[in-house]
Amino acid sequence: MRKIGEQTMVFDNDIYIESVGTVVGPKERQGPLGSSFDRAYDDLYCHEQSWELAERRLMKEAITICLTKGQVLTQDVDLFIAGDLLNQTVTANYVASELDIPFLGVFSACSTITEAMLVAATFIDGAFARRVLVATSSHYGAAERQFRFPTTIGVQKGESASWTVTGGAAALLSTMRSPFRIRAATIGRVIDSGVTDPLDMGRAMAPAAFATISQHLQDCRLSPNAYDVIITGDLGKVGSSELKSLCHDANMNISERYDDCGVLIYDAEQQAFAGGSGCACCAVVTYSYFLERMKEKKINTMLVVATGALFNATMVKQSQTIPAIAHAIAIEAVM
């Protein structure tokens, strides 16, 4: 592994995404990508007694699917890296307690999945691990209960608000050859754009996405044309528009190859406001829809830029601004 530029790592060894697993809730199943996911539930409780337990099930089942696809046992995994949105990353912690795999908990809000992947790739490239399991999850009900107004009082939301994706996603990174190879990763900086509205996360995160994309291209000495697609995690309609504007002002045209997972996962009839968000948003869309497109040779290279708003309910009540971060992973198809 070597560092290039200011924030980017290029991996010397071949690091592959050996297998993946995705599980989602009812709204995601009904969306335009519904058939892409490995499993979907018909209700938010997922046969559990609480939303928090439901989220735990989503992550566990995504892991089970991922390992089953790869025909890998837990004892063959050297390290488990995971995170979620709930306080003290309790979903990941409880899941880890059942796996009996050495564990690292990570958190960078909705960009947790790319943080987990770049840490995993670093361990593998340095020969500290051969197989690393990464996972993340989010749940609409659990997130609403923790971060926002109680849903039972019917507080109205504006069109800039996002809808937390109910889902779990897991991927097995290893040295075993597969159709998907990780070539580089860019660690983002925390960017505070001054936004204070927790229902406008897209606008809060767009400058962080722009900073990471532009730094990655600069560090690698690439133009946006080097990637067939550049995808952000959950900027939604408002944040995506803001990112395009920032890129236009910087003479960095990404419009022809740009998509946002939060925009793609729901359609207009589902009334998801500006689109999807949450730790699972980028993960379930990337591991299902985009990796399938790559497997079908419809795309050969993609830059995955998961975005995260780094706030909590206490800071918002104190009228603090919402800092954000974005980490990027460069993935290419293996011919």
C-alpha positions in Angstrom: 0.0 0.0 0.0 1.2 3.5 -0.8 -0.1 6.9 -0.2 -0.5 9.2 -3.2 -1.3 12.9 -2.9 -2.8 14.1 0.3 -5.6 11.6 1.3 -5.5 8.6 -1.1 -4.2 5.1 -0.6 -3.5 2.8 -3.6 -3.3 -0.9 -2.7 -0.4 -2.9 -3.9 -2.1 -6.3 -3.6 -5.3 -7.4 -5.3 -8.2 -7.0 -2.8 -11.5 -8.4 -3.9 -15.1 -8.2 -2.8 -15.6 -12.0 -2.5 -19.3 -12.0 -1.7 -22.1 -9.7 -0.5 -25.5 -9.8 1.3 -28.4 -7.3 1.4 -31.6 -7.4 3.4 -34.2 -4.6 3.3 -37.6 -3.5 4.6 -41.0 -3.1 3.0 -40.5 0.4 1.5 -37.2 -0.6 -0.1 -38.8 -3.8 -1.5 -41.5 -1.7 -3.1 -39.0 0.7 -4.7 -37.4 0.6 -8.2 -34.5 -1.5 -7.0 -36.6 -4.0 -5.0 -35.7 -7.0 -7.1 -32.0 -6.4 -6.6 -31.9 -7.2 -2.9 -31.3 -10.7 -1.5 -34.1 -10.6 1.0 -36.9 -8.2 2.0 -39.4 -8.0 4.8 -43.0 -7.0 4.6 -43.1 -5.0 7.9 -40.7 -2.8 9.8 -40.6 -5.2 12.8 -39.0 -8.0 10.8 -40.7 -10.6 13.1 -39.0 -8.9 16.2 -40.5 -7.1 19.2 -38.8 -3.7 18.6 -37.3 -1.7 15.8 -33.9 -2.0 17.4 -34.1 -5.8 17.4 -35.3 -5.6 13.8 -32.2 -3.7 12.8 -30.1 -6.3 14.5 -31.8 -9.0 12.5 -31.2 -7.1 9.3 -27.4 -7.0 9.9 -27.2 -10.6 11.0 -29.1 -11.9 8.0 -27.1 -9.8 5.6 -24.0 -11.4 7.1 -25.4 -14.9 6.9 -26.3 -14.4 3.3 -22.9 -13.0 2.5 -21.0 -15.8 4.1 -23.3 -18.5 2.6 -22.8 -17.0 -0.9 -19.0 -17.1 -0.4 -19.2 -20.6 1.2 -17.2 -19.2 4.1 -17.5 -20.1 7.8 -17.1 -17.5 10.6 -13.9 -19.2 11.8 -12.4 -18.5 8.3 -12.9 -14.7 8.8 -10.0 -12.9 10.5 -11.7 -9.6 11.4 -15.2 -8.1 11.6 -15.6 -4.4 11.0 -19.1 -2.8 11.4 -21.1 0.2 12.5 -24.5 1.7 12.5 -26.4 4.8 13.5 -27.6 3.9 17.0 -25.9 5.2 20.1 -22.6 3.4 20.9 -23.1 1.4 17.6 -25.1 -1.1 19.6 -26.4 -3.0 16.6 -22.9 -3.8 15.4 -21.8 -4.6 19.0 -24.6 -7.0 19.7 -24.1 -8.8 16.3 -20.4 -9.1 17.0 -21.1 -10.7 20.3 -22.8 -13.6 18.4 -20.1 -14.0 15.7 -17.0 -14.8 17.8 -14.8 -12.9 15.3 -12.3 -10.2 16.4 -14.2 -7.0 16.0 -13.6 -3.3 15.3 -16.5 -0.9 15.6 -16.5 2.1 13.3 -18.7 5.1 12.9 -18.9 7.9 10.4 -22.7 8.1 10.1 -24.0 7.2 6.7 -20.5 6.9 5.3 -19.7 4.1 7.7 -19.7 1.4 5.0 -16.8 3.0 3.0 -14.9 3.7 6.2 -15.2 0.0 7.1 -14.1 -1.1 3.6 -11.1 1.1 3.5 -10.0 -0.1 7.0 -10.6 -3.7 5.9 -8.6 -3.2 2.7 -5.7 -1.7 4.6 -5.6 -4.7 6.9 -5.6 -7.1 4.0 -3.0 -5.2 1.9 -0.7 -5.1 4.9 -1.0 -8.9 5.3 -2.6 -8.5 8.8 -5.7 -10.3 7.6 -6.8 -12.6 4.7 -10.5 -12.2 5.0 -12.4 -9.3 6.6 -16.1 -9.1 7.0 -17.7 -5.6 6.9 -21.3 -4.7 7.6 -23.7 -1.9 8.4 -27.4 -1.3 9.0 -30.0 1.3 9.6 -33.7 1.3 10.3 -36.4 3.9 9.7 -38.2 3.5 13.0 -35.0 3.2 15.2 -33.4 6.2 13.6 -36.5 8.3 13.9 -36.9 7.4 17.6 -33.3 8.4 18.3 -32.6 11.4 16.1 -35.8 13.2 15.2 -39.3 14.1 16.5 -41.4 11.2 17.8 -43.2 9.9 14.7 -46.5 9.5 16.7 -47.1 13.3 17.0 -47.2 13.8 13.2 -44.6 16.6 12.9 -44.5 17.8 9.3 -41.3 17.6 7.3 -40.1 19.7 4.4 -39.0 18.4 1.0 -35.3 18.5 2.0 -35.9 15.8 4.6 -34.7 12.2 3.9 -36.1 8.8 4.7 -33.9 6.5 6.6 -33.4 3.2 4.7 -34.4 0.1 6.5 -31.7 -2.5 5.6 -28.6 -4.4 6.4 -25.6 -5.0 4.2 -22.5 -7.1 4.4 -19.4 -7.7 2.3 -16.5 -10.1 2.5 -13.2 -8.5 1.4 -10.4 -10.9 0.8 -7.5 -12.0 -1.4 -9.7 -14.5 -3.2 -10.3 -13.6 -6.8 -13.8 -12.3 -7.7 -15.4 -10.1 -10.3 -14.8 -7.0 -8.1 -11.5 -5.5 -7.1 -10.8 -2.5 -4.8 -8.0 -0.4 -6.2 -7.8 2.7 -4.1 -9.5 4.6 -1.2 -9.6 8.2 -0.2 -10.1 9.2 3.4 -12.4 12.2 3.7 -12.0 15.3 5.9 -14.7 16.6 8.1 -16.4 19.6 6.4 -18.7 22.0 8.2 -20.7 24.0 5.8 -22.8 25.8 8.4 -26.1 24.0 8.0 -28.1 23.7 11.2 -31.2 22.0 10.0 -31.2 18.2 10.7 -33.9 17.8 8.1 -31.5 19.2 5.4 -28.7 16.7 5.6 -28.2 16.5 1.8 -27.1 20.2 1.7 -25.0 19.6 4.8 -23.1 16.7 3.2 -22.7 17.9 -0.4 -19.5 20.0 0.3 -17.9 17.0 2.0 -18.8 14.8 -1.1 -17.4 17.5 -3.4 -14.2 17.8 -1.3 -13.5 14.0 -1.3 -14.3 13.5 -5.0 -12.1 16.4 -6.1 -9.3 15.3 -3.8 -9.4 11.7 -5.1 -9.2 12.9 -8.7 -6.4 15.3 -7.8 -4.4 12.7 -5.8 -4.8 10.0 -8.6 -4.3 12.5 -11.4 -7.6 11.5 -13.0 -10.5 13.2 -14.7 -14.1 12.2 -13.9 -14.0 10.3 -17.2 -11.8 7.7 -15.5 -14.9 6.3 -13.9 -18.0 4.9 -15.6 -20.1 6.0 -12.6 -19.5 8.1 -9.6 -22.0 7.5 -6.8 -22.7 9.2 -3.6 -24.4 7.6 -0.6 -27.4 9.6 0.4 -27.3 13.2 -0.7 -30.9 12.9 -2.0 -32.4 15.3 -4.5 -31.4 18.4 -2.7 -27.9 17.4 -1.9 -27.2 16.0 -5.3 -28.3 19.2 -6.9 -25.9 21.1 -4.6 -23.0 18.7 -5.4 -23.6 19.2 -9.2 -23.5 22.9 -8.7 -20.2 22.8 -6.7 -18.7 20.6 -9.4 -19.9 22.9 -12.2 -18.4 25.9 -10.4 -15.1 24.0 -10.2 -15.2 23.0 -13.9 -15.4 19.3 -12.8 -18.3 17.9 -14.8 -19.6 14.7 -13.3 -23.2 15.0 -14.4 -23.2 12.4 -17.2 -21.8 9.6 -14.9 -23.2 10.6 -11.5 -25.9 8.9 -9.4 -27.0 9.0 -5.8 -28.1 5.9 -3.9 -30.7 7.9 -1.9 -32.3 9.1 -5.1 -32.3 5.7 -6.8 -33.7 3.6 -4.0 -37.2 5.2 -3.9 -39.5 6.5 -6.6 -41.6 9.7 -6.5 -44.8 7.8 -5.7 -43.3 6.5 -2.4 -43.3 9.9 -0.8 -39.8 9.6 0.6 -39.2 13.4 0.6 -35.7 14.1 -0.9 -34.7 10.4 -0.9 -33.1 7.7 1.2 -30.4 8.1 3.8 -29.0 6.0 6.6 -26.0 3.7 6.9 -27.7 1.0 4.9 -28.5 3.4 1.9 -25.2 3.4 0.1 -24.4 -0.1 1.2 -27.5 -2.0 0.0 -27.6 -0.1 -3.3 -23.9 -0.5 -4.1 -23.8 -4.2 -3.1 -26.9 -5.1 -5.1 -27.7 -2.8 -8.0 -24.2 -1.4 -8.9 -22.2 -4.6 -8.3 -24.7 -6.5 -10.4 -24.3 -3.9 -13.2 -20.5 -4.3 -12.9 -20.9 -8.1 -13.0 -22.9 -7.8 -16.2 -20.1 -5.6 -17.7 -22.4 -2.6 -18.0 -19.9 -0.6 -16.0 -16.2 -1.4 -15.5 -15.1 1.3 -12.9 -16.9 3.1 -10.2 -16.1 5.5 -7.4 -18.3 5.0 -4.4 -18.5 8.1 -2.2 -20.6 7.4 0.9 -21.6 10.5 2.8 -22.3 11.1 6.5 -23.8 13.9 8.6 -21.9 13.8 11.9 -24.4 15.1 14.4 -26.6 13.9 17.3 -29.8 15.1 18.9 -28.1 16.9 21.7 -26.0 19.1 19.5 -29.0 19.9 17.3 -30.9 21.1 20.3 -28.0 23.4 21.1 -28.3 24.9 17.6 -24.9 23.6 16.5 -24.0 23.2 12.9 -23.9 19.8 11.2 -20.4 18.7 10.1 -20.1 16.0 7.5 -17.6 13.6 6.0 -17.3 11.4 2.8 -15.0 8.5 2.2 -14.4 7.1 -1.3 -13.6 3.6 -2.6 -12.5 2.9 -6.1 -13.8 -0.4 -7.5 -13.1 -2.0 -10.9 -14.4 -5.1 -12.7 -12.1 -8.0 -13.1 -11.9 -9.2 -16.6 
